[in-house]
């Protein structure tokens, strides 16, 4: 027993003698009154006295069940770095009744993201929050093999051919927004001397839903984006909070609104699908509904209407906050760095400004070849990945090396069945052990072909490297890269190319029209939402560009 434990043992002996001298009624009363204190004391003592050395160390916490929820919820990145300093790459913390084992660094990423899906299950941990929102029979409400097929169907719809059609549509939506939204009143007034301002997140949320619906979601959805629809969407979105992650159903307004909104949106998509079936030939050929209506599972069965509707809701939700958050952070950083803003603008002028002073719409293939734009998006995703923690439920006892950052003789821990495992690309992406000036937003790090960033990206997305097919086409392995904003392995994002196209077109359309600056610096991240968003104030000042 440890030296800490010896005085504690003596103290417990004295307490026991005292309590045994009390009458039973007094003892019961004392127990009832002191239940919270006794529970906390028992929790603290059990951590100090009974550590199971075969399992990862548990982060010390006073409150049972609540555990380290406050520290993790406040700032997960700081919490993870602090824990790593005390416990190493692998440790367990208690999060609202769950035992969560974190594995950090590229080794940790590889251990979890590259683990077998029969052992590390995404559906077991996510289904209770996603199924009431997306609906039945899709994503995490179906066997993993079916999800892989559904991802294949979506990937088929995210074709180069469709992407080519999307650039002009996105540009048109952004310009239309700037010409009509009240936040861009100063821009609309054509006054090049006055500065206006817009809330980065609010603006990017609206622009993201407009551009995603115009392209992926289809014309019927785009035409339906009214105030009423925005309210229904917001009710559905209200089901995507840490509370809903903890409790699938509670008798609260937000749960009732979530369920009503799901039904309304699902019925809306089903009505679109039926109308299209009844009027063949009129469907929008470039959108995802059209693509899904033509797909068949391996057993030859076509997708049912409700499956198409629910996949569409899943895509809407998967892309909305991730892209609007990344777009907001990108614009905030660009506004904060005039040198980067100038370089981005010059890149646009060089390639797309025509002799008559008008702008040419970018071709899809050209967007992929704009190094400054590319590095701005990559760097924003490095510092502000929208998803900071990725979880899996452990279905059987599993062995993990005690040290993941380097080969070592430290031995192993057992992570028991029933634990949740968590990986955090957000930590490895800003780890000072791996990156120079790790927390500094510096897009130029991506242009050094020998630098850490280039190496990390090569590991993540190596055109010539190892590829795996999980059922939705070949993807780079990428699980051991320190940089993985789109996840890795079989659950890797399939929206990556679309997100780059959408973000790239939105950012450049804005940059072509206005100069930007910040009144105060780049805001801190808010980790209390499911997706990491910029805190308020997050206003960007803008002024219409002046051309010679
Ligand atoms: C999965 C990030 C945009 C659809 C993921 C995952 C991450 C991610 C980290 C892995 C989750 C996990 O392993 O548990 C992002 C980011 C985006 C983005 C940073 C934008 C900047 C999109 C868009 C779509 C989309 C636009 C749809 C068009 C999906 C889907 C999955 C996924 C279907 C697969 C889920 C699974 O297999 O379990 N995304 N995403 N994402 N994302 Fe995205």
Boltz pocket constraint, residues with backbone or C-beta under 6 A from the ligand:
constraints:
  - pocket:
      binder: B
      contacts: [[A, 122], [A, 147], [A, 151], [A, 216], [A, 314], [A, 315], [A, 318], [A, 319], [A, 320], [A, 322], [A, 323], [A, 326], [A, 385], [A, 386], [A, 387], [A, 390], [A, 391], [A, 484], [A, 485], [A, 486], [A, 487], [A, 488], [A, 490], [A, 491], [A, 492], [A, 493], [A, 494], [A, 495], [A, 496], [A, 498], [A, 499]]
      max_distance: 6.0
